[in-house]
Every structure is written in C-alpha cells, then in structure tokens.
Amino acid sequence: MTLTDWVDAVCLDLDLPAADVQPLVHGALDLTRDVAHGIERPAAPVTLLLLGLAAQGDPARIPTLIDQVRQLLPPT
C-alpha cells in the first residue's frame, strides 16, 4: 500500500474528503520532520494531533496552521 492509498483509505473510513486532504500531506510530513529534529521525535505526532484539533474539521485551515506552528520552531 502506498502513502496515497493509505491516506485515501483513512479518509474514507473517517468520512474526510480525500481530495481536500491529499494536497496537505507533504506539508504535514515536512512539519513533522522539522518538529522531530528541532524539538524531539515524540513532539511530531503530538503536533499533528494539535493541528488537527485546531483545524476543527476544516482542511482549508491546515496550511495556515502549519505556518503558524512552524514559527515556534527554533532556528536551524
């Protein structure tokens, strides 16, 4: 199973619009990488959980929230 297949399957199961979610995947992966390296590994999935809660079911909010959280990361 590919990442795209996985995201589509999870979206279907959770009743999320895969067409709205798929374009957000790479931004989320980039953020989790940066958080894992800039803070610590466990902070990466926790950050995505918090991002999801803050989005309140609106995928359109995710890019802005990613940018907002990215501002909290220490300089590299």
CNS distance restraints for C-alpha pairs under 8 A (distance, minus, plus):
assign (resid   1 and name CA) (resid   5 and name CA) 5.93 0.50 0.50
assign (resid   1 and name CA) (resid   6 and name CA) 6.54 0.50 0.50
assign (resid   2 and name CA) (resid   6 and name CA) 6.15 0.50 0.50
assign (resid   3 and name CA) (resid   7 and name CA) 6.14 0.50 0.50
assign (resid   4 and name CA) (resid   8 and name CA) 6.13 0.50 0.50
assign (resid   4 and name CA) (resid  22 and name CA) 7.33 0.50 0.50
assign (resid   5 and name CA) (resid   9 and name CA) 6.10 0.50 0.50
assign (resid   6 and name CA) (resid  10 and name CA) 6.13 0.50 0.50
assign (resid   7 and name CA) (resid  11 and name CA) 5.96 0.50 0.50
assign (resid   7 and name CA) (resid  18 and name CA) 7.26 0.50 0.50
assign (resid   7 and name CA) (resid  22 and name CA) 7.07 0.50 0.50
assign (resid   8 and name CA) (resid  12 and name CA) 6.12 0.50 0.50
assign (resid   8 and name CA) (resid  18 and name CA) 5.63 0.50 0.50
assign (resid   8 and name CA) (resid  22 and name CA) 7.80 0.50 0.50
assign (resid   9 and name CA) (resid  13 and name CA) 6.21 0.50 0.50
assign (resid  10 and name CA) (resid  14 and name CA) 5.99 0.50 0.50
assign (resid  11 and name CA) (resid  15 and name CA) 5.69 0.50 0.50
assign (resid  11 and name CA) (resid  16 and name CA) 4.60 0.50 0.50
assign (resid  11 and name CA) (resid  17 and name CA) 6.39 0.50 0.50
assign (resid  11 and name CA) (resid  18 and name CA) 5.51 0.50 0.50
assign (resid  11 and name CA) (resid  21 and name CA) 7.88 0.50 0.50
assign (resid  12 and name CA) (resid  16 and name CA) 6.20 0.50 0.50
assign (resid  12 and name CA) (resid  17 and name CA) 7.63 0.50 0.50
assign (resid  12 and name CA) (resid  18 and name CA) 7.29 0.50 0.50
assign (resid  16 and name CA) (resid  21 and name CA) 7.63 0.50 0.50
assign (resid  17 and name CA) (resid  21 and name CA) 6.31 0.50 0.50
assign (resid  18 and name CA) (resid  22 and name CA) 5.76 0.50 0.50
assign (resid  19 and name CA) (resid  23 and name CA) 7.41 0.50 0.50
assign (resid  20 and name CA) (resid  24 and name CA) 7.54 0.50 0.50
assign (resid  20 and name CA) (resid  59 and name CA) 6.45 0.50 0.50
assign (resid  20 and name CA) (resid  60 and name CA) 7.70 0.50 0.50
assign (resid  21 and name CA) (resid  25 and name CA) 6.82 0.50 0.50
assign (resid  21 and name CA) (resid  59 and name CA) 6.44 0.50 0.50
assign (resid  24 and name CA) (resid  28 and name CA) 6.29 0.50 0.50
assign (resid  24 and name CA) (resid  59 and name CA) 7.99 0.50 0.50
assign (resid  24 and name CA) (resid  62 and name CA) 7.34 0.50 0.50
assign (resid  24 and name CA) (resid  63 and name CA) 7.32 0.50 0.50
assign (resid  25 and name CA) (resid  29 and name CA) 6.17 0.50 0.50
assign (resid  26 and name CA) (resid  30 and name CA) 6.06 0.50 0.50
assign (resid  27 and name CA) (resid  31 and name CA) 6.17 0.50 0.50
assign (resid  27 and name CA) (resid  63 and name CA) 7.44 0.50 0.50
assign (resid  27 and name CA) (resid  66 and name CA) 7.47 0.50 0.50
assign (resid  28 and name CA) (resid  32 and name CA) 6.18 0.50 0.50
assign (resid  28 and name CA) (resid  48 and name CA) 7.41 0.50 0.50
assign (resid  28 and name CA) (resid  66 and name CA) 7.36 0.50 0.50
assign (resid  29 and name CA) (resid  33 and name CA) 6.17 0.50 0.50
assign (resid  30 and name CA) (resid  34 and name CA) 6.28 0.50 0.50
assign (resid  31 and name CA) (resid  35 and name CA) 6.08 0.50 0.50
assign (resid  31 and name CA) (resid  44 and name CA) 7.78 0.50 0.50
assign (resid  31 and name CA) (resid  66 and name CA) 6.97 0.50 0.50
assign (resid  31 and name CA) (resid  70 and name CA) 7.07 0.50 0.50
assign (resid  32 and name CA) (resid  36 and name CA) 5.90 0.50 0.50
assign (resid  32 and name CA) (resid  44 and name CA) 4.63 0.50 0.50
assign (resid  32 and name CA) (resid  45 and name CA) 6.95 0.50 0.50
assign (resid  32 and name CA) (resid  47 and name CA) 7.44 0.50 0.50
assign (resid  32 and name CA) (resid  48 and name CA) 7.35 0.50 0.50
assign (resid  33 and name CA) (resid  37 and name CA) 6.24 0.50 0.50
assign (resid  33 and name CA) (resid  44 and name CA) 7.12 0.50 0.50
assign (resid  34 and name CA) (resid  38 and name CA) 5.69 0.50 0.50
assign (resid  34 and name CA) (resid  73 and name CA) 7.91 0.50 0.50
assign (resid  35 and name CA) (resid  39 and name CA) 5.34 0.50 0.50
assign (resid  35 and name CA) (resid  40 and name CA) 6.63 0.50 0.50
assign (resid  35 and name CA) (resid  41 and name CA) 7.21 0.50 0.50
assign (resid  35 and name CA) (resid  43 and name CA) 6.43 0.50 0.50
assign (resid  35 and name CA) (resid  44 and name CA) 5.35 0.50 0.50
assign (resid  35 and name CA) (resid  47 and name CA) 7.88 0.50 0.50
assign (resid  35 and name CA) (resid  73 and name CA) 7.01 0.50 0.50
assign (resid  36 and name CA) (resid  40 and name CA) 4.65 0.50 0.50
assign (resid  36 and name CA) (resid  41 and name CA) 4.02 0.50 0.50
assign (resid  36 and name CA) (resid  42 and name CA) 6.95 0.50 0.50
assign (resid  36 and name CA) (resid  43 and name CA) 6.21 0.50 0.50
assign (resid  36 and name CA) (resid  44 and name CA) 5.19 0.50 0.50
assign (resid  37 and name CA) (resid  41 and name CA) 6.80 0.50 0.50
assign (resid  38 and name CA) (resid  73 and name CA) 6.48 0.50 0.50
assign (resid  38 and name CA) (resid  74 and name CA) 6.42 0.50 0.50
assign (resid  38 and name CA) (resid  76 and name CA) 7.63 0.50 0.50
assign (resid  39 and name CA) (resid  43 and name CA) 6.64 0.50 0.50
assign (resid  39 and name CA) (resid  73 and name CA) 7.48 0.50 0.50
assign (resid  39 and name CA) (resid  74 and name CA) 7.97 0.50 0.50
assign (resid  40 and name CA) (resid  44 and name CA) 7.35 0.50 0.50
assign (resid  42 and name CA) (resid  46 and name CA) 6.68 0.50 0.50
assign (resid  43 and name CA) (resid  47 and name CA) 5.81 0.50 0.50
assign (resid  44 and name CA) (resid  48 and name CA) 6.53 0.50 0.50
assign (resid  45 and name CA) (resid  49 and name CA) 6.23 0.50 0.50
assign (resid  46 and name CA) (resid  50 and name CA) 6.25 0.50 0.50
assign (resid  47 and name CA) (resid  51 and name CA) 6.05 0.50 0.50
assign (resid  48 and name CA) (resid  52 and name CA) 6.07 0.50 0.50
assign (resid  49 and name CA) (resid  53 and name CA) 6.29 0.50 0.50
assign (resid  50 and name CA) (resid  54 and name CA) 6.09 0.50 0.50
assign (resid  51 and name CA) (resid  55 and name CA) 6.13 0.50 0.50
assign (resid  51 and name CA) (resid  62 and name CA) 7.18 0.50 0.50
assign (resid  51 and name CA) (resid  65 and name CA) 6.66 0.50 0.50
assign (resid  51 and name CA) (resid  66 and name CA) 7.49 0.50 0.50
assign (resid  52 and name CA) (resid  56 and name CA) 6.68 0.50 0.50
assign (resid  52 and name CA) (resid  57 and name CA) 7.27 0.50 0.50
assign (resid  52 and name CA) (resid  62 and name CA) 7.77 0.50 0.50
assign (resid  53 and name CA) (resid  57 and name CA) 7.65 0.50 0.50
assign (resid  54 and name CA) (resid  65 and name CA) 7.81 0.50 0.50
assign (resid  55 and name CA) (resid  59 and name CA) 6.65 0.50 0.50
assign (resid  55 and name CA) (resid  61 and name CA) 5.58 0.50 0.50
assign (resid  55 and name CA) (resid  62 and name CA) 6.18 0.50 0.50
assign (resid  55 and name CA) (resid  65 and name CA) 7.56 0.50 0.50
assign (resid  58 and name CA) (resid  62 and name CA) 7.55 0.50 0.50
assign (resid  61 and name CA) (resid  65 and name CA) 6.24 0.50 0.50
assign (resid  62 and name CA) (resid  66 and name CA) 5.97 0.50 0.50
assign (resid  63 and name CA) (resid  67 and name CA) 6.32 0.50 0.50
assign (resid  64 and name CA) (resid  68 and name CA) 6.19 0.50 0.50
assign (resid  65 and name CA) (resid  69 and name CA) 6.11 0.50 0.50
assign (resid  66 and name CA) (resid  70 and name CA) 5.99 0.50 0.50
assign (resid  67 and name CA) (resid  71 and name CA) 6.52 0.50 0.50
assign (resid  68 and name CA) (resid  72 and name CA) 7.36 0.50 0.50
assign (resid  69 and name CA) (resid  73 and name CA) 7.26 0.50 0.50
